[in-house]
Structures are given as C-alpha cells and as structure tokens.
Amino acid sequence: MNICPAPTLKVGEKLHGFHVLRIEQIPDVRVTAYELEHERTGAKVLHLHCDDRENLYSIGFRTPPKDSTGVAHILEHSVLAGS
C-alpha cells in the first residue's frame, strides 16, 4: 500500500519566510514533497514529508571553482569531512 501523507500546505502559502512553490506526492516512496524558496535569501528547500519516525537533513551549497585544478573539490572534502 503506497499512501503519501496528505499535504498540510498549499502552493503559494508562506511559512517562516519561505514560499511554497510546488507540492508533489511520490507514491513509490510514500512521500509528499514540498519545494520552498526563502523570501529574503532565495535559498531553496526540498522537504520530503513521510510517516517514518527517522529524521535526516542535508545542506547543499554551490562552490563553483575558478579553474579546473580540483582544489575546490579537495577543500570541500577536507572541510566537510566527506568522502
């Protein structure tokens, strides 16, 4: 049974300075997805609402390199301790 949580927001609504741009249900993973954009900064958020008790978050940001040496990529891994 693939049941997504019912949407709790509507497109066009504002919540804590974020505008709701899009809402889409994804039955294959039982998720209701919300795409939001922060009014002042333009930061984008993708919130995946599901009935699972486990929680996770991730923050991504652009780090465009000035050249193709790979230094920016190496620094990302060093600073964020990622692999």
Distance bins in CASP14 RR format, pairs under 12 A and 6 or more apart:
PFRMAT RR
TARGET T0000
AUTHOR 0000-0000-0000
RMODE 2
METHOD distances of the structure
MODEL  1
1 27 0 0 0 0 1 0 0 0 0 0 0
1 30 0 0 0 0 1 0 0 0 0 0 0
1 51 0 0 0 0 0 1 0 0 0 0 0
2 25 0 0 0 0 1 0 0 0 0 0 0
2 26 0 0 0 0 1 0 0 0 0 0 0
2 27 1 0 1 0 0 0 0 0 0 0 0
2 28 1 0 0 1 0 0 0 0 0 0 0
2 29 0 0 0 0 1 0 0 0 0 0 0
2 30 1 0 1 0 0 0 0 0 0 0 0
2 31 0 0 0 0 1 0 0 0 0 0 0
2 32 0 0 0 0 0 1 0 0 0 0 0
2 50 0 0 0 0 0 1 0 0 0 0 0
2 51 0 0 0 0 0 1 0 0 0 0 0
3 25 0 0 0 0 1 0 0 0 0 0 0
3 26 0 0 0 0 0 1 0 0 0 0 0
3 27 1 0 0 1 0 0 0 0 0 0 0
3 28 0 0 0 0 0 1 0 0 0 0 0
3 29 0 0 0 0 0 1 0 0 0 0 0
3 30 1 0 0 1 0 0 0 0 0 0 0
3 31 0 0 0 0 0 1 0 0 0 0 0
3 32 0 0 0 0 0 1 0 0 0 0 0
3 50 0 0 0 0 0 1 0 0 0 0 0
3 51 0 0 0 0 1 0 0 0 0 0 0
4 23 0 0 0 0 0 1 0 0 0 0 0
4 24 0 0 0 0 1 0 0 0 0 0 0
4 25 1 0 1 0 0 0 0 0 0 0 0
4 26 1 0 0 1 0 0 0 0 0 0 0
4 27 1 0 1 0 0 0 0 0 0 0 0
4 28 0 0 0 0 1 0 0 0 0 0 0
4 29 0 0 0 0 1 0 0 0 0 0 0
4 30 1 0 1 0 0 0 0 0 0 0 0
4 31 1 0 0 1 0 0 0 0 0 0 0
4 32 1 0 1 0 0 0 0 0 0 0 0
4 33 0 0 0 0 1 0 0 0 0 0 0
4 34 0 0 0 0 0 1 0 0 0 0 0
4 48 0 0 0 0 0 1 0 0 0 0 0
4 49 0 0 0 0 1 0 0 0 0 0 0
4 50 1 0 0 1 0 0 0 0 0 0 0
4 51 0 0 0 0 1 0 0 0 0 0 0
5 23 0 0 0 0 0 1 0 0 0 0 0
5 25 0 0 0 0 1 0 0 0 0 0 0
5 26 0 0 0 0 0 1 0 0 0 0 0
5 27 0 0 0 0 0 1 0 0 0 0 0
5 29 0 0 0 0 0 1 0 0 0 0 0
5 30 1 0 0 1 0 0 0 0 0 0 0
5 31 1 0 0 1 0 0 0 0 0 0 0
5 32 1 0 1 0 0 0 0 0 0 0 0
5 33 0 0 0 0 0 1 0 0 0 0 0
5 34 0 0 0 0 0 1 0 0 0 0 0
5 47 0 0 0 0 0 1 0 0 0 0 0
5 48 0 0 0 0 0 1 0 0 0 0 0
5 49 1 0 1 0 0 0 0 0 0 0 0
5 50 1 0 0 1 0 0 0 0 0 0 0
5 51 1 0 1 0 0 0 0 0 0 0 0
5 52 0 0 0 0 0 1 0 0 0 0 0
6 23 0 0 0 0 0 1 0 0 0 0 0
6 25 0 0 0 0 1 0 0 0 0 0 0
6 32 1 0 0 1 0 0 0 0 0 0 0
6 49 0 0 0 0 1 0 0 0 0 0 0
6 50 0 0 0 0 0 1 0 0 0 0 0
6 51 0 0 0 0 0 1 0 0 0 0 0
7 13 0 0 0 0 0 1 0 0 0 0 0
7 20 0 0 0 0 1 0 0 0 0 0 0
7 22 0 0 0 0 0 1 0 0 0 0 0
7 23 1 0 1 0 0 0 0 0 0 0 0
7 24 0 0 0 0 1 0 0 0 0 0 0
7 25 1 0 0 1 0 0 0 0 0 0 0
7 31 0 0 0 0 0 1 0 0 0 0 0
7 32 1 0 1 0 0 0 0 0 0 0 0
7 33 0 0 0 0 1 0 0 0 0 0 0
7 34 1 0 0 1 0 0 0 0 0 0 0
7 47 0 0 0 0 0 1 0 0 0 0 0
7 49 0 0 0 0 1 0 0 0 0 0 0
8 15 0 0 0 0 1 0 0 0 0 0 0
8 20 0 0 0 0 0 1 0 0 0 0 0
8 23 0 0 0 0 1 0 0 0 0 0 0
8 32 0 0 0 0 1 0 0 0 0 0 0
8 34 0 0 0 0 1 0 0 0 0 0 0
8 47 0 0 0 0 0 1 0 0 0 0 0
8 49 1 0 0 1 0 0 0 0 0 0 0
9 15 1 0 0 1 0 0 0 0 0 0 0
9 16 0 0 0 0 0 1 0 0 0 0 0
9 18 0 0 0 0 1 0 0 0 0 0 0
9 19 0 0 0 0 0 1 0 0 0 0 0
9 20 1 0 1 0 0 0 0 0 0 0 0
9 21 0 0 0 0 0 1 0 0 0 0 0
9 22 0 0 0 0 0 1 0 0 0 0 0
9 23 1 0 0 1 0 0 0 0 0 0 0
9 32 0 0 0 0 1 0 0 0 0 0 0
9 33 0 0 0 0 0 1 0 0 0 0 0
9 34 1 0 0 1 0 0 0 0 0 0 0
9 35 0 0 0 0 0 1 0 0 0 0 0
9 36 0 0 0 0 1 0 0 0 0 0 0
9 45 0 0 0 0 0 1 0 0 0 0 0
9 47 0 0 0 0 1 0 0 0 0 0 0
9 49 0 0 0 0 1 0 0 0 0 0 0
10 19 0 0 0 0 0 1 0 0 0 0 0
10 20 1 0 0 1 0 0 0 0 0 0 0
10 21 0 0 0 0 0 1 0 0 0 0 0
10 22 0 0 0 0 0 1 0 0 0 0 0
10 23 1 0 0 1 0 0 0 0 0 0 0
10 34 0 0 0 0 0 1 0 0 0 0 0
11 19 0 0 0 0 1 0 0 0 0 0 0
11 20 1 0 1 0 0 0 0 0 0 0 0
11 21 1 0 0 1 0 0 0 0 0 0 0
11 22 1 0 0 1 0 0 0 0 0 0 0
11 23 1 0 1 0 0 0 0 0 0 0 0
11 24 0 0 0 0 0 1 0 0 0 0 0
11 34 0 0 0 0 1 0 0 0 0 0 0
11 35 0 0 0 0 1 0 0 0 0 0 0
11 36 0 0 0 0 0 1 0 0 0 0 0
11 37 0 0 0 0 0 1 0 0 0 0 0
12 18 0 0 0 0 0 1 0 0 0 0 0
12 19 1 0 0 1 0 0 0 0 0 0 0
12 20 1 0 1 0 0 0 0 0 0 0 0
12 21 1 0 0 1 0 0 0 0 0 0 0
12 22 0 0 0 0 1 0 0 0 0 0 0
12 23 0 0 0 0 1 0 0 0 0 0 0
12 34 0 0 0 0 0 1 0 0 0 0 0
12 35 0 0 0 0 0 1 0 0 0 0 0
12 36 0 0 0 0 1 0 0 0 0 0 0
12 37 0 0 0 0 0 1 0 0 0 0 0
12 39 0 0 0 0 0 1 0 0 0 0 0
13 19 1 0 0 1 0 0 0 0 0 0 0
13 20 1 0 1 0 0 0 0 0 0 0 0
13 21 0 0 0 0 0 1 0 0 0 0 0
13 22 0 0 0 0 0 1 0 0 0 0 0
13 23 0 0 0 0 1 0 0 0 0 0 0
13 34 0 0 0 0 1 0 0 0 0 0 0
13 36 0 0 0 0 1 0 0 0 0 0 0
14 20 1 0 0 1 0 0 0 0 0 0 0
14 21 0 0 0 0 0 1 0 0 0 0 0
14 36 0 0 0 0 1 0 0 0 0 0 0
14 37 0 0 0 0 0 1 0 0 0 0 0
14 38 0 0 0 0 0 1 0 0 0 0 0
14 39 1 0 0 1 0 0 0 0 0 0 0
14 40 0 0 0 0 0 1 0 0 0 0 0
15 21 0 0 0 0 0 1 0 0 0 0 0
15 34 0 0 0 0 1 0 0 0 0 0 0
15 36 1 0 0 1 0 0 0 0 0 0 0
15 37 0 0 0 0 0 1 0 0 0 0 0
15 38 0 0 0 0 0 1 0 0 0 0 0
15 39 0 0 0 0 0 1 0 0 0 0 0
15 45 0 0 0 0 0 1 0 0 0 0 0
15 47 0 0 0 0 0 1 0 0 0 0 0
16 36 0 0 0 0 1 0 0 0 0 0 0
16 38 0 0 0 0 1 0 0 0 0 0 0
16 39 0 0 0 0 1 0 0 0 0 0 0
16 40 0 0 0 0 0 1 0 0 0 0 0
16 43 0 0 0 0 0 1 0 0 0 0 0
16 45 0 0 0 0 0 1 0 0 0 0 0
16 47 0 0 0 0 0 1 0 0 0 0 0
17 36 0 0 0 0 1 0 0 0 0 0 0
17 37 0 0 0 0 1 0 0 0 0 0 0
17 38 1 0 0 1 0 0 0 0 0 0 0
17 39 1 0 1 0 0 0 0 0 0 0 0
17 40 1 0 0 1 0 0 0 0 0 0 0
17 41 0 0 0 0 1 0 0 0 0 0 0
17 42 0 0 0 0 0 1 0 0 0 0 0
17 43 0 0 0 0 0 1 0 0 0 0 0
17 45 0 0 0 0 0 1 0 0 0 0 0
18 34 0 0 0 0 1 0 0 0 0 0 0
18 35 0 0 0 0 1 0 0 0 0 0 0
18 36 1 0 1 0 0 0 0 0 0 0 0
18 37 1 0 0 1 0 0 0 0 0 0 0
18 38 1 0 1 0 0 0 0 0 0 0 0
18 39 1 0 0 1 0 0 0 0 0 0 0
18 40 0 0 0 0 1 0 0 0 0 0 0
18 41 0 0 0 0 0 1 0 0 0 0 0
18 42 0 0 0 0 1 0 0 0 0 0 0
18 43 0 0 0 0 1 0 0 0 0 0 0
18 44 0 0 0 0 1 0 0 0 0 0 0
18 45 1 0 0 1 0 0 0 0 0 0 0
18 46 0 0 0 0 0 1 0 0 0 0 0
18 47 0 0 0 0 1 0 0 0 0 0 0
19 34 0 0 0 0 0 1 0 0 0 0 0
19 35 0 0 0 0 1 0 0 0 0 0 0
19 36 1 0 0 1 0 0 0 0 0 0 0
19 37 1 0 1 0 0 0 0 0 0 0 0
19 38 0 0 0 0 1 0 0 0 0 0 0
19 39 1 0 0 1 0 0 0 0 0 0 0
19 40 0 0 0 0 0 1 0 0 0 0 0
19 41 0 0 0 0 0 1 0 0 0 0 0
19 42 0 0 0 0 1 0 0 0 0 0 0
19 43 0 0 0 0 0 1 0 0 0 0 0
19 44 0 0 0 0 0 1 0 0 0 0 0
19 45 0 0 0 0 0 1 0 0 0 0 0
20 32 0 0 0 0 0 1 0 0 0 0 0
20 33 0 0 0 0 0 1 0 0 0 0 0
20 34 1 0 0 1 0 0 0 0 0 0 0
20 35 1 0 0 1 0 0 0 0 0 0 0
20 36 1 0 1 0 0 0 0 0 0 0 0
20 37 0 0 0 0 1 0 0 0 0 0 0
20 38 0 0 0 0 0 1 0 0 0 0 0
20 39 0 0 0 0 0 1 0 0 0 0 0
20 44 0 0 0 0 0 1 0 0 0 0 0
20 45 0 0 0 0 1 0 0 0 0 0 0
20 46 0 0 0 0 0 1 0 0 0 0 0
20 47 0 0 0 0 1 0 0 0 0 0 0
21 33 0 0 0 0 0 1 0 0 0 0 0
21 34 0 0 0 0 1 0 0 0 0 0 0
21 35 1 0 1 0 0 0 0 0 0 0 0
21 36 1 0 0 1 0 0 0 0 0 0 0
21 37 1 0 1 0 0 0 0 0 0 0 0
21 38 0 0 0 0 0 1 0 0 0 0 0
21 39 0 0 0 0 0 1 0 0 0 0 0
21 42 0 0 0 0 0 1 0 0 0 0 0
21 44 0 0 0 0 1 0 0 0 0 0 0
21 45 0 0 0 0 1 0 0 0 0 0 0
21 46 0 0 0 0 0 1 0 0 0 0 0
21 47 0 0 0 0 0 1 0 0 0 0 0
22 32 0 0 0 0 0 1 0 0 0 0 0
22 33 1 0 0 1 0 0 0 0 0 0 0
22 34 1 0 0 1 0 0 0 0 0 0 0
22 35 1 0 1 0 0 0 0 0 0 0 0
22 36 0 0 0 0 1 0 0 0 0 0 0
22 37 0 0 0 0 1 0 0 0 0 0 0
22 44 0 0 0 0 0 1 0 0 0 0 0
22 45 0 0 0 0 0 1 0 0 0 0 0
22 46 0 0 0 0 1 0 0 0 0 0 0
22 47 0 0 0 0 0 1 0 0 0 0 0
23 31 0 0 0 0 0 1 0 0 0 0 0
23 32 1 0 0 1 0 0 0 0 0 0 0
23 33 1 0 0 1 0 0 0 0 0 0 0
23 34 1 0 1 0 0 0 0 0 0 0 0
23 35 1 0 0 1 0 0 0 0 0 0 0
23 36 0 0 0 0 1 0 0 0 0 0 0
23 46 0 0 0 0 0 1 0 0 0 0 0
23 47 0 0 0 0 1 0 0 0 0 0 0
23 48 0 0 0 0 0 1 0 0 0 0 0
23 49 0 0 0 0 1 0 0 0 0 0 0
24 31 0 0 0 0 1 0 0 0 0 0 0
24 32 1 0 0 1 0 0 0 0 0 0 0
24 33 1 0 1 0 0 0 0 0 0 0 0
24 34 0 0 0 0 1 0 0 0 0 0 0
24 35 1 0 0 1 0 0 0 0 0 0 0
24 46 0 0 0 0 0 1 0 0 0 0 0
24 47 0 0 0 0 0 1 0 0 0 0 0
24 48 0 0 0 0 0 1 0 0 0 0 0
24 49 0 0 0 0 0 1 0 0 0 0 0
25 31 1 0 0 1 0 0 0 0 0 0 0
25 32 1 0 1 0 0 0 0 0 0 0 0
25 33 1 0 0 1 0 0 0 0 0 0 0
25 34 0 0 0 0 0 1 0 0 0 0 0
25 48 0 0 0 0 0 1 0 0 0 0 0
25 49 0 0 0 0 1 0 0 0 0 0 0
25 50 0 0 0 0 0 1 0 0 0 0 0
26 32 1 0 0 1 0 0 0 0 0 0 0
26 33 1 0 1 0 0 0 0 0 0 0 0
26 34 0 0 0 0 0 1 0 0 0 0 0
26 46 0 0 0 0 0 1 0 0 0 0 0
26 48 0 0 0 0 1 0 0 0 0 0 0
26 49 0 0 0 0 0 1 0 0 0 0 0
26 50 0 0 0 0 1 0 0 0 0 0 0
27 33 0 0 0 0 0 1 0 0 0 0 0
27 50 0 0 0 0 0 1 0 0 0 0 0
28 50 0 0 0 0 0 1 0 0 0 0 0
29 48 0 0 0 0 1 0 0 0 0 0 0
29 49 0 0 0 0 0 1 0 0 0 0 0
29 50 1 0 0 1 0 0 0 0 0 0 0
29 51 0 0 0 0 0 1 0 0 0 0 0
29 52 0 0 0 0 1 0 0 0 0 0 0
30 48 0 0 0 0 0 1 0 0 0 0 0
30 49 0 0 0 0 1 0 0 0 0 0 0
30 50 1 0 1 0 0 0 0 0 0 0 0
30 51 1 0 0 1 0 0 0 0 0 0 0
30 52 0 0 0 0 1 0 0 0 0 0 0
31 46 0 0 0 0 0 1 0 0 0 0 0
31 47 0 0 0 0 1 0 0 0 0 0 0
31 48 1 0 1 0 0 0 0 0 0 0 0
31 49 1 0 0 1 0 0 0 0 0 0 0
31 50 1 0 1 0 0 0 0 0 0 0 0
31 51 0 0 0 0 1 0 0 0 0 0 0
31 52 0 0 0 0 1 0 0 0 0 0 0
32 46 0 0 0 0 0 1 0 0 0 0 0
32 47 0 0 0 0 1 0 0 0 0 0 0
32 48 1 0 0 1 0 0 0 0 0 0 0
32 49 1 0 1 0 0 0 0 0 0 0 0
32 50 1 0 0 1 0 0 0 0 0 0 0
32 51 0 0 0 0 1 0 0 0 0 0 0
33 45 0 0 0 0 0 1 0 0 0 0 0
33 46 1 0 0 1 0 0 0 0 0 0 0
33 47 1 0 0 1 0 0 0 0 0 0 0
33 48 1 0 1 0 0 0 0 0 0 0 0
33 49 1 0 0 1 0 0 0 0 0 0 0
33 50 0 0 0 0 1 0 0 0 0 0 0
34 44 0 0 0 0 0 1 0 0 0 0 0
34 45 1 0 0 1 0 0 0 0 0 0 0
34 46 1 0 0 1 0 0 0 0 0 0 0
34 47 1 0 1 0 0 0 0 0 0 0 0
34 48 0 0 0 0 1 0 0 0 0 0 0
34 49 1 0 0 1 0 0 0 0 0 0 0
34 50 0 0 0 0 0 1 0 0 0 0 0
35 43 0 0 0 0 0 1 0 0 0 0 0
35 44 1 0 0 1 0 0 0 0 0 0 0
35 45 1 0 0 1 0 0 0 0 0 0 0
35 46 1 0 1 0 0 0 0 0 0 0 0
35 47 0 0 0 0 1 0 0 0 0 0 0
35 48 0 0 0 0 0 1 0 0 0 0 0
36 42 0 0 0 0 1 0 0 0 0 0 0
36 43 0 0 0 0 1 0 0 0 0 0 0
36 44 1 0 0 1 0 0 0 0 0 0 0
36 45 1 0 1 0 0 0 0 0 0 0 0
36 46 1 0 0 1 0 0 0 0 0 0 0
36 47 1 0 0 1 0 0 0 0 0 0 0
36 48 0 0 0 0 0 1 0 0 0 0 0
36 49 0 0 0 0 0 1 0 0 0 0 0
37 43 1 0 0 1 0 0 0 0 0 0 0
37 44 1 0 1 0 0 0 0 0 0 0 0
37 45 1 0 0 1 0 0 0 0 0 0 0
37 46 0 0 0 0 0 1 0 0 0 0 0
37 47 0 0 0 0 0 1 0 0 0 0 0
38 44 1 0 0 1 0 0 0 0 0 0 0
38 45 1 0 0 1 0 0 0 0 0 0 0
39 45 0 0 0 0 0 1 0 0 0 0 0
41 61 0 0 0 0 0 1 0 0 0 0 0
43 59 0 0 0 0 1 0 0 0 0 0 0
43 60 0 0 0 0 1 0 0 0 0 0 0
43 61 0 0 0 0 1 0 0 0 0 0 0
43 62 0 0 0 0 0 1 0 0 0 0 0
44 59 0 0 0 0 0 1 0 0 0 0 0
44 60 0 0 0 0 1 0 0 0 0 0 0
44 61 0 0 0 0 0 1 0 0 0 0 0
44 62 0 0 0 0 0 1 0 0 0 0 0
45 57 0 0 0 0 1 0 0 0 0 0 0
45 58 0 0 0 0 0 1 0 0 0 0 0
45 59 0 0 0 0 1 0 0 0 0 0 0
45 60 0 0 0 0 0 1 0 0 0 0 0
46 57 0 0 0 0 0 1 0 0 0 0 0
46 58 0 0 0 0 1 0 0 0 0 0 0
46 59 0 0 0 0 0 1 0 0 0 0 0
46 60 0 0 0 0 0 1 0 0 0 0 0
47 55 0 0 0 0 0 1 0 0 0 0 0
47 56 0 0 0 0 0 1 0 0 0 0 0
47 57 0 0 0 0 1 0 0 0 0 0 0
47 58 0 0 0 0 0 1 0 0 0 0 0
48 54 0 0 0 0 0 1 0 0 0 0 0
48 55 0 0 0 0 0 1 0 0 0 0 0
48 56 0 0 0 0 1 0 0 0 0 0 0
48 57 0 0 0 0 0 1 0 0 0 0 0
48 58 0 0 0 0 0 1 0 0 0 0 0
49 55 0 0 0 0 0 1 0 0 0 0 0
50 56 0 0 0 0 0 1 0 0 0 0 0
58 80 0 0 0 0 0 1 0 0 0 0 0
59 80 0 0 0 0 1 0 0 0 0 0 0
60 76 0 0 0 0 0 1 0 0 0 0 0
60 80 0 0 0 0 1 0 0 0 0 0 0
61 72 0 0 0 0 0 1 0 0 0 0 0
61 76 0 0 0 0 1 0 0 0 0 0 0
61 79 0 0 0 0 0 1 0 0 0 0 0
61 80 0 0 0 0 0 1 0 0 0 0 0
62 72 0 0 0 0 0 1 0 0 0 0 0
62 76 0 0 0 0 0 1 0 0 0 0 0
63 70 0 0 0 0 0 1 0 0 0 0 0
63 71 0 0 0 0 0 1 0 0 0 0 0
63 72 1 0 1 0 0 0 0 0 0 0 0
63 73 0 0 0 0 1 0 0 0 0 0 0
63 74 0 0 0 0 0 1 0 0 0 0 0
63 75 1 0 0 1 0 0 0 0 0 0 0
63 76 1 0 1 0 0 0 0 0 0 0 0
63 77 0 0 0 0 0 1 0 0 0 0 0
63 79 0 0 0 0 1 0 0 0 0 0 0
63 80 0 0 0 0 0 1 0 0 0 0 0
64 70 0 0 0 0 0 1 0 0 0 0 0
64 72 1 0 0 1 0 0 0 0 0 0 0
64 73 0 0 0 0 0 1 0 0 0 0 0
64 76 0 0 0 0 0 1 0 0 0 0 0
65 71 1 0 0 1 0 0 0 0 0 0 0
65 72 1 1 0 0 0 0 0 0 0 0 0
65 73 1 0 0 1 0 0 0 0 0 0 0
65 74 0 0 0 0 0 1 0 0 0 0 0
65 75 0 0 0 0 1 0 0 0 0 0 0
65 76 0 0 0 0 1 0 0 0 0 0 0
66 72 1 0 0 1 0 0 0 0 0 0 0
66 75 0 0 0 0 0 1 0 0 0 0 0
67 73 0 0 0 0 0 1 0 0 0 0 0
69 75 0 0 0 0 0 1 0 0 0 0 0
70 76 0 0 0 0 1 0 0 0 0 0 0
70 77 0 0 0 0 0 1 0 0 0 0 0
70 78 0 0 0 0 0 1 0 0 0 0 0
71 77 0 0 0 0 0 1 0 0 0 0 0
71 78 0 0 0 0 0 1 0 0 0 0 0
72 78 0 0 0 0 0 1 0 0 0 0 0
72 79 0 0 0 0 0 1 0 0 0 0 0
73 79 0 0 0 0 0 1 0 0 0 0 0
73 80 0 0 0 0 0 1 0 0 0 0 0
73 82 0 0 0 0 0 1 0 0 0 0 0
74 80 0 0 0 0 0 1 0 0 0 0 0
74 82 0 0 0 0 0 1 0 0 0 0 0
75 81 0 0 0 0 0 1 0 0 0 0 0
75 82 0 0 0 0 0 1 0 0 0 0 0
76 82 1 0 0 1 0 0 0 0 0 0 0
76 83 0 0 0 0 0 1 0 0 0 0 0
77 83 1 0 0 1 0 0 0 0 0 0 0
END
